[in-house]
Amino acid sequence: VQLTPRRWLNLQEYQSKKIMADHGVTVQRFFVADSANDALEAAQRLKAKEVVLKAQILAGGRGKGIFNSGLKGGVHLTKDPKTVEQLAKQMIGYNLSTKQTPKDGVTVKKVMVAEALDISRETYFAILMDRACNGPVMVGSPQGGMDIEEVAVTSPELIFKEEIDIFEGIKDRQALQMAKNLGFQGALQQQAADQIKKLYNLFLKIDATQVEVNPFGETPEGQVVCFDAKINFDDNAEFRQKEIFAMDDKSENEPIENEAAKYDLKYIGLDGNIACFVNGAGLAMATCDIISLNGGKPANFLDLGGGVKEAQVYQAFKLLTADPKVEAILVNIFGGIVNCAIIANGITKACQELELKVPLVVRLEGTNVHEAQRILSESGLPITSASDLEDAAKKAVASVAKK
């Protein structure tokens, strides 16, 4: 059995809305532009009373963000198409900084030009896979447009749940009852129920694990609209959803993260100087923590996963040693599915071929550990062995302190 780690699929807002529109879900009319001139043409084609211009980056908090062009806000409303062009000039090609971006922000390459609709009432609606129910569950609340976790704490009676039999599918009465619970009345109630059924069909067809619409609102003109949506996908269904996964926007990742993904390695850069080379996300976090507790700073989070091969070990070392801020490497492997001897062979090969110049501390435990220790000890390489995680962290921190 090979366990292959994968990064979560990230889609831009316009991509999620296109998927929804393609499945009959009502969203705002919109166009996507990658130049100021295209943005102007899009605004004119919409022929809307008011237009909303949104910078397309994966981070949240765009509305309160700041561009390095000096423009404040990644979301703007205007009734003048010419203003759209002026705003787009200050967005496209510039970095937008929000609470969720790196300090220098993220470069905006596209903007979404959409019809601005008034919202007379906001509700919350989601469909998600629930282990406790062994299938999909609808969750809704008449209190939309805000943090649903806060609603659950302050007004739990306003959270409505409905389990769906995955074999029978969503029933008309279930969709209608949820629409009632969300507070839709009159003709809007049936309209909302129809949108709920379409969202469920989308949920199944695209192999989603969650479709969250907040707000799921109504307009003064009597239309039910999905104003914003977050979609999570089942990565194991990638083979069935090739078109969707081909949309994966990796441009905002650090280059080293994209390189790591090529070899099925999970990598997250941190600001320290001790590189962590670990199998398993929980153990990787514990390793970062224990380095910090001993006075050091982790340089990264690198998870090898379960079905690791020698080639992956080599590539992982190559990535770590290419990072100029790395002054030591701590290898912490607990061999369950992983064979420690494979790790040891990969380490020795990497050290020899890459001419490792920083201290290397290795802690191995579990499957085939004695053979692994023999491989390392007979390699003739300057590798520091550790008896346990605490010992490994102390030795790694000490090796940096000596320098």
RAJO-V52409 format. One record per helix or strand of 3 or more residues. SS is the DSSP state (h for helix, s for strand). FROM is the first residue (numbers start at 1). TO is the last residue. If there is no record, write none. Layout:
ss: [SS/SS]
from: [FROM/FROM]
to: [TO/TO]
//
This chain:
ss: [h/s/h/s/h/s/h/s/s/s/h/s/h/h/s/h/h/s/s/s/h/h/h/s/s/h/s/h/s/h/s/h/s/h]
from: [13/30/36/51/62/75/81/95/111/121/131/135/148/156/160/172/187/208/224/229/235/242/255/266/274/281/300/310/328/340/359/369/383/389]
to: [22/33/46/55/64/78/89/97/115/130/133/141/154/158/163/181/205/218/226/233/237/245/262/269/278/293/303/321/335/354/366/377/385/402]
//
